[in-house]
Amino acid sequence: IRARIKPESIVTISGYADGTGEKEYNKDLSSRRTKNVLKELNLPEDKAIIKNIGSDQLLFDNSTSYGRSFCRTVTILIETPIKAK
């Protein structure tokens, strides 16, 4: 992933949690997830947009353990402008 990030790229890292637990705990958990990804990508904080979503937006059905497991994730969006020739 790091190789795809160029100096002009806009990187958005979004952290999620499942619907179990308290909302504030889930926000904190998603914050820890995004910070770990930022560290692993070796990006300074000012080079990424961080969204700690927690359980405010559930990505999958939380009525099953399978669906909940897929909600415990981080997404990385890399937007790099294309230079016109």
DSSP file (Angstrom, degrees, kcal/mol; ACC not computed):
  #  RESIDUE AA STRUCTURE BP1 BP2  ACC     N-H-->O    O-->H-N    N-H-->O    O-->H-N    TCO  KAPPA ALPHA  PHI   PSI    X-CA   Y-CA   Z-CA
    1    1 A I    >         0   0    0      0, 0.0     3,-1.5     0, 0.0     4,-0.5   0.000 360.0 360.0 360.0 -43.8    0.0    0.0    0.0
    2    2 A R  G >   +     0   0    0      1,-0.3     3,-1.5     2,-0.2    39,-0.0   0.854 360.0  60.8 -57.3 -36.6    2.8    2.4    0.9
    3    3 A A  G 3  S+     0   0    0      1,-0.3    -1,-0.3     3,-0.0     0, 0.0   0.746 100.0  56.3 -64.3 -22.9    4.3    2.2   -2.5
    4    4 A R  G <  S+     0   0    0     -3,-1.5     2,-0.7     2,-0.1    -1,-0.3   0.572  85.2  95.4 -85.5  -9.2    1.1    3.5   -4.1
    5    5 A I    <   -     0   0    0     -3,-1.5    75,-0.0    -4,-0.5     6,-0.0  -0.754  57.7-171.2 -89.1 117.4    1.1    6.7   -1.9
    6    6 A K    >   -     0   0    0     -2,-0.7     3,-1.9     1,-0.1    -2,-0.1  -0.612  39.1-102.9-100.8 163.1    2.8    9.6   -3.8
    7    7 A P  T 3  S+     0   0    0      0, 0.0    -1,-0.1     0, 0.0    -2,-0.0   0.821 124.2  47.1 -55.8 -30.9    3.7   13.0   -2.4
    8    8 A E  T 3  S+     0   0    0     73,-0.1     2,-0.1     2,-0.1    -3,-0.0   0.451  90.1 116.1 -91.1   0.1    0.6   14.5   -4.1
    9    9 A S    <   -     0   0    0     -3,-1.9     2,-0.6    71,-0.1    71,-0.2  -0.344  59.4-141.0 -69.9 147.6   -1.8   11.8   -2.9
   10   10 A I  E     -A   79   0A   0     69,-3.0    69,-2.8    -2,-0.1     2,-0.5  -0.964  21.6-162.8-105.8 120.2   -4.6   12.4   -0.5
   11   11 A V  E     -Ab  78  48A   0     36,-0.6    38,-3.2    -2,-0.6     2,-0.5  -0.915   7.8-170.5-111.5 125.3   -4.9    9.5    2.0
   12   12 A T  E     -Ab  77  49A   0     65,-2.7    65,-2.9    -2,-0.5     2,-0.6  -0.968   1.9-168.2-116.2 123.4   -8.0    8.9    4.0
   13   13 A I  E     -Ab  76  50A   0     36,-2.9    38,-2.8    -2,-0.5     2,-0.5  -0.952   6.0-170.9-114.1 119.4   -7.9    6.3    6.8
   14   14 A S  E     -Ab  75  51A   0     61,-2.5    61,-2.5    -2,-0.6     2,-0.4  -0.939   6.2-155.9-115.9 128.5  -11.3    5.3    8.2
   15   15 A G  E     -Ab  74  52A   0     36,-2.8    38,-1.7    -2,-0.5    39,-1.4  -0.854  13.2-175.3-107.0 138.7  -11.6    3.1   11.4
   16   16 A Y  E     - b   0  54A   0     57,-2.7     2,-0.3    -2,-0.4    39,-0.2  -0.810   9.5-169.4-126.7 164.6  -14.6    1.1   12.2
   17   17 A A        -     0   0    0     37,-2.2    42,-0.2    -2,-0.3    40,-0.1  -0.941  30.7-100.7-144.3 164.5  -16.0   -1.1   15.0
   18   18 A D        -     0   0    0     -2,-0.3    50,-0.1    40,-0.1    39,-0.0  -0.261  41.3 -99.6 -81.2 178.3  -18.9   -3.5   15.3
   19   19 A G  S    S+     0   0    0     -2,-0.0     2,-0.2    35,-0.0    -1,-0.1   0.450  90.5  99.1 -82.4  -0.2  -22.1   -2.6   17.1
   20   20 A T  S    S+     0   0    0     48,-0.1    -2,-0.1     2,-0.0     6,-0.0  -0.539  71.2  26.1 -84.0 155.7  -21.3   -4.3   20.4
   21   21 A G  S    S-     0   0    0     -2,-0.2     2,-0.1     4,-0.1    34,-0.0  -0.105 103.7 -40.3  85.5 173.5  -20.0   -2.2   23.3
   22   22 A E     >  -     0   0    0      1,-0.1     4,-2.4     4,-0.0     5,-0.2  -0.446  50.1-124.3 -74.8 146.1  -20.4    1.4   24.2
   23   23 A K  H  > S+     0   0    0      1,-0.2     4,-2.1     2,-0.2    32,-0.3   0.885 111.1  51.2 -58.4 -41.4  -20.2    4.0   21.4
   24   24 A E  H  > S+     0   0    0      2,-0.2     4,-2.2     1,-0.2    -1,-0.2   0.897 109.9  49.5 -65.7 -39.5  -17.4    5.9   23.1
   25   25 A Y  H  > S+     0   0    0      1,-0.2     4,-2.8     2,-0.2    -1,-0.2   0.920 110.5  50.9 -63.1 -43.0  -15.3    2.8   23.5
   26   26 A N  H  X S+     0   0    0     -4,-2.4     4,-2.4     2,-0.2    -2,-0.2   0.863 108.5  51.8 -64.2 -35.9  -15.9    1.9   19.8
   27   27 A K  H  X S+     0   0    0     -4,-2.1     4,-2.0     2,-0.2    -1,-0.2   0.930 111.9  46.6 -62.9 -45.3  -14.8    5.4   18.8
   28   28 A D  H  X S+     0   0    0     -4,-2.2     4,-2.2     2,-0.2    -2,-0.2   0.905 111.6  51.4 -63.5 -41.6  -11.6    5.0   20.9
   29   29 A L  H  X S+     0   0    0     -4,-2.8     4,-2.0     1,-0.2    -2,-0.2   0.915 110.1  48.3 -61.9 -44.3  -11.0    1.5   19.4
   30   30 A S  H  X S+     0   0    0     -4,-2.4     4,-2.3     1,-0.2    -1,-0.2   0.852 109.1  54.9 -66.1 -33.0  -11.4    2.9   15.8
   31   31 A S  H  X S+     0   0    0     -4,-2.0     4,-2.4     2,-0.2    -2,-0.2   0.908 107.5  49.0 -64.4 -42.5   -9.0    5.7   16.7
   32   32 A R  H  X S+     0   0    0     -4,-2.2     4,-2.0     1,-0.2    -2,-0.2   0.886 110.6  51.9 -64.2 -37.9   -6.4    3.1   17.9
   33   33 A R  H  X S+     0   0    0     -4,-2.0     4,-1.9     2,-0.2    -2,-0.2   0.932 111.0  45.6 -64.5 -45.9   -6.9    1.2   14.6
   34   34 A T  H  X S+     0   0    0     -4,-2.3     4,-2.6     1,-0.2    -2,-0.2   0.898 111.6  52.5 -67.2 -38.3   -6.3    4.3   12.4
   35   35 A K  H  X S+     0   0    0     -4,-2.4     4,-2.2     1,-0.2    -1,-0.2   0.889 108.6  50.8 -63.5 -38.5   -3.3    5.4   14.4
   36   36 A N  H  X S+     0   0    0     -4,-2.0     4,-2.6     2,-0.2    -1,-0.2   0.898 111.1  47.9 -65.5 -39.9   -1.7    1.9   14.0
   37   37 A V  H  X S+     0   0    0     -4,-1.9     4,-2.4     2,-0.2    -2,-0.2   0.926 110.3  52.0 -66.1 -43.9   -2.3    2.0   10.3
   38   38 A L  H  <>S+     0   0    0     -4,-2.6     5,-2.1     1,-0.2     4,-0.4   0.908 112.2  46.8 -56.8 -43.1   -0.8    5.5   10.1
   39   39 A K  H ><5S+     0   0    0     -4,-2.2     3,-1.0     1,-0.2    -2,-0.2   0.921 111.3  50.1 -65.6 -45.3    2.2    4.2   11.9
   40   40 A E  H 3<5S+     0   0    0     -4,-2.6    -2,-0.2     1,-0.3    -1,-0.2   0.840 111.0  49.5 -64.2 -33.3    2.6    1.1    9.7
   41   41 A L  T 3<5S-     0   0    0     -4,-2.4    -1,-0.3    -5,-0.2    -2,-0.2   0.564 107.5-130.9 -79.7  -8.3    2.3    3.3    6.6
   42   42 A N  T < 5 +     0   0    0     -3,-1.0    -3,-0.2    -4,-0.4    -2,-0.1   0.913  54.4 150.7  57.0  45.4    5.0    5.6    8.0
   43   43 A L      < -     0   0    0     -5,-2.1    -1,-0.2    -6,-0.1     2,-0.1  -0.886  48.3-121.3-107.7 136.9    2.9    8.6    7.3
   44   44 A P    >   -     0   0    0      0, 0.0     3,-2.2     0, 0.0     4,-0.1  -0.459  30.1-113.8 -69.2 151.3    3.0   11.9    9.3
   45   45 A E  G >  S+     0   0    0      1,-0.3     3,-1.2     2,-0.2     5,-0.1   0.804 115.0  59.7 -57.7 -31.2   -0.4   12.8   10.8
   46   46 A D  G 3  S+     0   0    0      1,-0.2    -1,-0.3     3,-0.1     3,-0.0   0.504  97.2  62.4 -78.7  -1.4   -0.6   15.9    8.6
   47   47 A K  G <  S+     0   0    0     -3,-2.2   -36,-0.6   -37,-0.0     2,-0.3   0.305 102.1  54.0-103.0   7.7   -0.4   13.7    5.4
   48   48 A A  E <  S-b   11   0A   0     -3,-1.2     2,-0.6    -4,-0.1   -36,-0.2  -0.987  72.1-130.8-142.1 150.4   -3.6   11.8    6.1
   49   49 A I  E     -b   12   0A   0    -38,-3.2   -36,-2.9    -2,-0.3     2,-0.5  -0.906  30.2-155.3 -97.1 122.2   -7.3   12.5    6.8
   50   50 A I  E     -b   13   0A   0     -2,-0.6     2,-0.5   -38,-0.2   -36,-0.2  -0.870  12.9-174.9-105.9 128.9   -8.3   10.4    9.8
   51   51 A K  E     -b   14   0A   0    -38,-2.8   -36,-2.8    -2,-0.5     2,-1.1  -0.949   7.5-167.0-123.9 109.8  -11.9    9.3   10.3
   52   52 A N  E     +b   15   0A   0     -2,-0.5   -21,-0.1   -38,-0.2   -36,-0.1  -0.768  21.1 161.8 -95.6  90.6  -12.7    7.5   13.5
   53   53 A I  E >   +     0   0A   0    -38,-1.7     3,-1.9    -2,-1.1   -37,-0.2   0.804  11.8 175.3 -84.5 -32.3  -16.2    6.2   12.7
   54   54 A G  E 3   -b   16   0A   0    -39,-1.4   -37,-2.2     1,-0.2     3,-0.3  -0.401  69.8 -28.1  63.4-131.3  -16.4    3.5   15.3
   55   55 A S  T 3  S+     0   0    0    -32,-0.3    -1,-0.2   -39,-0.2     3,-0.2   0.223 111.5 101.0-103.0  12.9  -19.9    1.9   15.3
   56   56 A D  S <  S+     0   0    0     -3,-1.9     2,-0.4     1,-0.3    -1,-0.2   0.806  93.3  31.4 -66.0 -28.3  -21.7    5.0   14.0
   57   57 A Q  S    S-     0   0    0     -3,-0.3     2,-0.5    -4,-0.2    -1,-0.3  -0.941  80.9-153.9-132.4 110.0  -21.7    3.4   10.6
   58   58 A L        -     0   0    0     -2,-0.4   -40,-0.1    -3,-0.2    -3,-0.1  -0.724   4.2-164.2 -87.9 127.5  -21.9   -0.4   10.4
   59   59 A L  S    S+     0   0    0     -2,-0.5     2,-0.3   -42,-0.2    -1,-0.1   0.762  71.3  21.3 -81.4 -26.4  -20.4   -1.9    7.3
   60   60 A F  S    S-     0   0    0      7,-0.1     2,-0.2     8,-0.1     7,-0.0  -0.872 100.2 -70.0-138.3 167.8  -22.0   -5.3    7.6
   61   61 A D    >   -     0   0    0     -2,-0.3     3,-0.6     1,-0.1     9,-0.2  -0.423  37.1-162.5 -61.5 123.2  -24.9   -7.0    9.3
   62   62 A N  T 3  S+     0   0    0     -2,-0.2    -1,-0.1     1,-0.2     6,-0.1   0.310  72.0  88.5 -92.9   8.1  -24.3   -7.1   13.1
   63   63 A S  T 3  S+     0   0    0      2,-0.0     2,-0.3     4,-0.0    -1,-0.2   0.582  89.7  50.5 -82.6  -7.5  -26.8   -9.8   13.9
   64   64 A T  S <> S-     0   0    0     -3,-0.6     4,-2.3     1,-0.1     5,-0.2  -0.930  81.8-127.0-126.1 153.3  -24.2  -12.5   13.2
   65   65 A S  H  > S+     0   0    0     -2,-0.3     4,-2.1     1,-0.2     5,-0.1   0.851 112.5  58.0 -64.6 -32.2  -20.6  -12.9   14.5
   66   66 A Y  H  > S+     0   0    0      2,-0.2     4,-1.2     1,-0.2    -1,-0.2   0.938 108.5  43.9 -61.8 -48.5  -19.5  -13.2   10.9
   67   67 A G  H  > S+     0   0    0      1,-0.2     4,-0.7     2,-0.2     3,-0.3   0.898 112.2  52.9 -64.4 -41.7  -20.9   -9.8   10.0
   68   68 A R  H >X S+     0   0    0     -4,-2.3     3,-0.9     1,-0.2     4,-0.7   0.886 103.5  57.5 -61.7 -38.3  -19.5   -8.2   13.2
   69   69 A S  H >< S+     0   0    0     -4,-2.1     3,-0.7     1,-0.3    -1,-0.2   0.858 104.2  52.1 -63.2 -34.1  -16.0   -9.5   12.4
   70   70 A F  H 3< S+     0   0    0     -4,-1.2    -1,-0.3    -3,-0.3    -2,-0.2   0.657 101.1  62.1 -76.7 -14.4  -16.1   -7.7    9.1
   71   71 A C  H << S+     0   0    0     -3,-0.9     2,-1.7    -4,-0.7    -1,-0.2   0.662  83.3  82.9 -80.1 -16.7  -17.0   -4.4   10.8
   72   72 A R  S << S+     0   0    0     -3,-0.7     2,-0.3    -4,-0.7    -1,-0.2  -0.581  78.6 104.6 -88.5  77.0  -13.8   -4.5   12.8
   73   73 A T        -     0   0    0     -2,-1.7   -57,-2.7     2,-0.0     2,-0.4  -0.872  61.8-130.2-148.8 173.5  -11.7   -2.9   10.1
   74   74 A V  E     -A   15   0A   0     -2,-0.3     2,-0.4   -59,-0.2   -59,-0.2  -0.997  19.0-153.4-130.8 136.2   -9.9    0.0    8.6
   75   75 A T  E     -A   14   0A   0    -61,-2.5   -61,-2.5    -2,-0.4     2,-0.5  -0.888   3.5-157.1-109.0 145.8  -10.2    1.3    5.1
   76   76 A I  E     -A   13   0A   0     -2,-0.4     2,-0.5   -63,-0.2   -63,-0.2  -0.982   5.9-169.3-123.3 120.1   -7.5    3.2    3.3
   77   77 A L  E     -A   12   0A   0    -65,-2.9   -65,-2.7    -2,-0.5     2,-0.6  -0.947   1.9-168.9-111.0 122.2   -8.5    5.5    0.4
   78   78 A I  E     -A   11   0A   0     -2,-0.5     2,-0.6   -67,-0.2   -67,-0.2  -0.952   2.8-174.4-113.8 118.3   -5.6    6.8   -1.7
   79   79 A E  E     +A   10   0A   0    -69,-2.8   -69,-3.0    -2,-0.6    -2,-0.0  -0.951   4.9 178.7-114.8 114.8   -6.5    9.6   -4.2
   80   80 A T        -     0   0    0     -2,-0.6   -71,-0.1   -71,-0.2    -2,-0.0  -0.968  28.2-123.5-119.1 121.4   -3.7   10.6   -6.5
   81   81 A P        -     0   0    0      0, 0.0     2,-0.5     0, 0.0   -73,-0.1  -0.299  22.0-129.4 -61.6 144.0   -4.3   13.3   -9.1
   82   82 A I        -     0   0    0      1,-0.0     2,-0.4     0, 0.0     0, 0.0  -0.837  19.6-129.5 -95.4 130.0   -3.6   12.3  -12.7
   83   83 A K        -     0   0    0     -2,-0.5     2,-0.2     1,-0.1    -1,-0.0  -0.652  21.1-124.7 -81.6 130.4   -1.4   14.7  -14.6
   84   84 A A              0   0    0     -2,-0.4    -1,-0.1     1,-0.1     0, 0.0  -0.479 360.0 360.0 -72.4 142.4   -2.7   15.8  -18.0
   85   85 A K              0   0    0     -2,-0.2    -1,-0.1     0, 0.0    -2,-0.0   0.433 360.0 360.0 -95.2 360.0   -0.4   15.2  -20.9
